[in-house]
Amino acid sequence: MRNLIIYGTKYGCTAECANKLAASLEGQTDVLNVEQNATIDVSVYDRIIIGSSVYMGQINKKLKKFIEEHLAKLLGKETVIFICCSLPDNFNDVLAANFPEQLLANTMEKTFVGGRLDIDKMKLVDRTIAKLMSKQKGDVAPVAGILYDVIEDLAKRLNEHSKGA
Ligand SMILES: Cc1cc2nc3c(=O)[nH]c(=O)nc-3n(C[C@H](O)[C@H](O)[C@H](O)COP(=O)(O)O)c2cc1C
């Protein structure tokens, strides 16, 4: 099983989730930041795992573009989506607003993996909004934090699925 994890991040939380997932997946796994290279050939992979954080209800723009451009090939693959953000209560709305319906229908796992507000790293505008969101003025305002157990469980399910396939 050859996996590609392609992700979009602003302050590194999604990158951490992507690398954590990669470390727990069996088989060969390439991890790619969509900002660094959106020109990859997806056809060589068996499974494509797409991960993004969410800002103002939107996933990473380059990742969205990548999905649109590669949709036909993605639909022929096993796909997984993970979302790194603050609150899961509107999780399905976020998915519906950001991913093509066909891709969502074809995707075997859609998972919320937690999120983190890295206040120290943020630009002023984001920091101001983040402080409002967290309603506290600490250096690092926790959201849910990264849900490491959820990532581990996702990796286990995917590894089991690969064995059964
Ligand atoms: C300015 C700002 C806007 C955000 N907007 C949303 C949002 O609309 N929905 C949400 O669930 N989380 C939102 N978040 C939380 C981020 O998605 C969360 O902090 C995530 O873990 C950041 O991941 P990243 O470091 O990979 O970009 C927002 C955070 C900031 C700072």
The ligand as a Gaussian input file, in Angstrom:
#p B3LYP/6-31G(d) Opt

LIG

0 1
 C       -8.230000      33.431000      12.555000
 C       -8.676000      32.026000      12.819000
 C       -9.837000      31.548000      12.251000
 C      -10.263000      30.236000      12.494000
 N      -11.437000      29.798000      11.935000
 C      -11.898000      28.568000      12.260000
 C      -13.143000      28.122000      11.757000
 O      -13.825000      28.792000      10.986000
 N      -13.579000      26.888000      12.135000
 C      -12.859000      26.091000      12.993000
 O      -13.345000      25.012000      13.341000
 N      -11.644000      26.472000      13.440000
 C      -11.143000      27.689000      13.104000
 N       -9.926000      28.093000      13.560000
 C       -9.089000      27.155000      14.345000
 C       -7.984000      26.513000      13.479000
 O       -8.557000      25.764000      12.419000
 C       -7.132000      25.625000      14.375000
 O       -6.404000      26.461000      15.253000
 C       -6.189000      24.685000      13.634000
 O       -5.680000      23.736000      14.527000
 C       -5.028000      25.423000      12.972000
 O       -4.260000      24.475000      12.272000
 P       -2.969000      24.899000      11.408000
 O       -1.911000      25.361000      12.389000
 O       -2.570000      23.617000      10.737000
 O       -3.368000      25.926000      10.421000
 C       -9.476000      29.384000      13.312000
 C       -8.280000      29.860000      13.868000
 C       -7.879000      31.175000      13.632000
 C       -6.599000      31.670000      14.242000

